Amino acid sequence: MDDKTRTELEAATFRRLVAHLRERTDVQNIDLMNLAGFCRNCLSRWYREAAAEKGVTIPDPDARQIVYGMPYDEWKAKYQKEASSDQKAKMAAAHKH
């Protein structure tokens, strides 16, 4: 496979992942972190960092909006729930290292 095709496939996969996460507003970031070790905020940071490597500055709120599909504060107000004590305990245990 050539580099152009690989890059196009990776981009399509990223777009599909972002679309899936936008649809699954029931899945909280803490759940993603506890299960997979990354969340929507991680994706937006990775996007911003990749842009910076290419000399493109994307402010954090703009990168988050790319991933969330809306301003982050709006997403939090609509969809973010208070983390349970179990979720918080799993997060604390995973981040002890």
C-alpha positions in Angstrom: 0.0 0.0 0.0 1.3 3.4 -0.8 1.7 6.2 1.7 -1.1 8.3 0.2 -3.6 5.5 0.4 -2.5 4.6 4.0 -3.0 8.2 5.1 -6.4 8.4 3.5 -7.5 5.2 5.2 -6.1 6.5 8.6 -8.0 9.8 8.1 -11.2 8.0 7.3 -10.8 5.8 10.3 -10.2 8.8 12.6 -13.3 10.5 11.2 -15.4 7.4 11.8 -14.1 7.1 15.4 -14.9 10.8 16.0 -18.4 10.3 14.5 -19.0 7.3 16.7 -17.9 9.1 19.8 -20.2 12.0 18.9 -23.1 9.6 18.6 -22.3 7.8 21.9 -22.8 10.7 24.2 -23.9 8.1 26.9 -20.2 6.9 27.1 -18.5 9.2 29.6 -14.8 10.2 29.2 -14.0 8.5 32.5 -15.4 5.2 31.2 -13.2 5.5 28.1 -10.2 6.3 30.3 -10.9 3.4 32.6 -11.3 0.9 29.8 -9.0 2.1 27.1 -6.6 4.6 28.7 -7.7 7.5 26.4 -10.8 9.7 26.0 -12.1 12.4 23.8 -9.9 15.0 25.4 -6.9 12.8 24.6 -8.0 12.7 20.9 -8.3 16.4 20.8 -4.8 16.9 22.3 -3.3 14.4 19.9 -5.0 16.3 17.0 -3.6 19.6 18.3 -0.1 18.1 18.8 -0.1 16.6 15.3 -1.1 20.0 13.9 1.7 21.7 15.9 4.2 19.2 14.3 3.1 20.5 10.9 3.5 24.2 12.1 -0.3 24.7 12.5 -1.5 26.2 15.8 -4.9 25.0 16.9 -6.1 26.3 20.3 -7.3 23.6 22.7 -11.0 24.7 22.6 -10.9 24.5 18.8 -9.3 21.0 18.8 -11.9 19.9 21.4 -14.7 21.2 19.2 -13.4 19.1 16.3 -13.7 16.0 18.4 -16.9 16.8 20.3 -18.7 18.4 17.4 -19.6 21.4 19.6 -17.9 23.6 22.2 -16.6 21.5 25.1 -18.6 23.4 27.7 -21.8 22.8 25.8 -21.0 19.1 25.6 -20.3 18.9 29.3 -23.5 20.7 30.1 -25.6 18.4 27.9 -24.0 15.0 28.4 -21.4 14.8 31.2 -22.6 13.1 34.4 -21.0 13.1 37.8 -18.6 10.3 38.0 -19.5 7.5 40.4 -17.3 6.5 43.3 -16.5 3.3 41.5 -15.5 5.2 38.3 -13.3 7.5 40.4 -11.7 4.6 42.2 -10.9 2.8 38.9 -9.4 6.0 37.6 -7.2 6.6 40.7 -6.0 3.0 40.6 -5.1 3.2 36.9 -3.1 6.4 37.4 -1.0 5.3 40.4 2.0 4.5 38.2 
